Amino acid sequence: MFRLSLALSSLSLLLVAMAAQGQVLAHLNRSANEATPRDAKARAIAALKRLDEDVIVYRSLGDFEDGRKLAHVSVRAFEQELAAVNAEVQPLLDEMPPGKLKLQLTNALDSFRDGLFWWRQIDQPRVVSVAALAAAHETRSPADAAFISTVPYTVAIHWRQAHAYLNQSEKLLNELDRSDARQALR
């Protein structure tokens, strides 16, 4: 009986030691993996900043009325840059755990997409194709003309929203960094 209890005690000590070692390894693995999401968040913000640099962010309707320009690049160039950024950022967003930062980054990307959608609606290329001439005979009602006149400001609003989401994302990432630094000091 004594041998059996000694064997069980030895077995339980061995299992406890293995579990403790497993927890240490899991903690080390988790620490190594946590660097990846932080890096992914920083790369996502950097990619979205490339889009933010291409557009013009107006503070008010008055500023927009004075400028009326939507971006520093053409629609086609912005479309290509958005496709490249989307291909870079979407996998990073898929890796991120749900949270406020992921939501802000997703909203920024979606605002850039929405702005591009509306920008395409009013884009008038300087080179006209023959196929486009057939569609040029459409007549627009006064309501359609009034609606189309508001689309540029809709685009500007999407750029401003994307800019705001991006700024909030940077602040959240900086707060997370400070929080991690404080926890590391403890």
BELGI-V995858 format. One record per run of one state. SS is the DSSP state (@ for helix, = for strand, . for the rest). FROM is the first residue (numbers start at 0). LEN is the number of residues. Records with the same first field share a line. If there is no record, write none. Layout:
# BELGI-V995858
SS = FROM-LEN / FROM-LEN
This chain:
# BELGI-V995858
. = 0-1 / 55-5 / 67-3 / 71-3 / 95-4 / 122-7 / 135-6 / 185-1
@ = 1-53 / 60-7 / 74-21 / 99-23 / 129-6 / 141-44
= = 54-1 / 70-1
